[in-house]
Amino acid sequence: MRHRVKRYQLRRNTAHRRALLRNLVTSLLERERIKTTLAKAKAARPVAEKMITLGKKNTLAARRLALAYLTKEAAVQKLFSELGPRFKERPGGYTRVVKLGPRSGDGAPMAMLELLGAEYKKKAKKKEKEKGKPAK
């Protein structure tokens, strides 16, 4: 019996699912925001949280565990140099899942998985730029 065993299977076998999650988490740590389906975002979220917790520890053992899971060394470097110190005081909850609506091709529910602190920056408005120019 599978009592209290809940895991996202994503209609893939174990090796395919593991490779998919490794790639999703690596991309998330590199770009800090990825757009994917809602089910994949919910499946990748706990794995990404565990990787950031490893980045907070900043030990050799934690670095080796991260290198064993993530696919790019640049992502591991960013995890331990930027992301670990950024979330040092936070006890958990480093990611956010934002629902985006259905995909136009097949109607799959889409979502954005992003790290906290990766919000959009507001751009300067055109009116402010025009104030600097003299009127004709």
Secondary structure, 3 states (H helix, E strand, C coil): CCCCCCCCCCCCCHHHHHHHHHHHHHHHHHHCEEEEEHHHHHHHHHHHHHHHHHHHHCCHHHHHHHHHHCCCHHHHHHHHHHHHHHCCCCCCCCEEEEEEEECCCCCCEEEEEEECCCCCCCCCCHHHHHHCCCCC
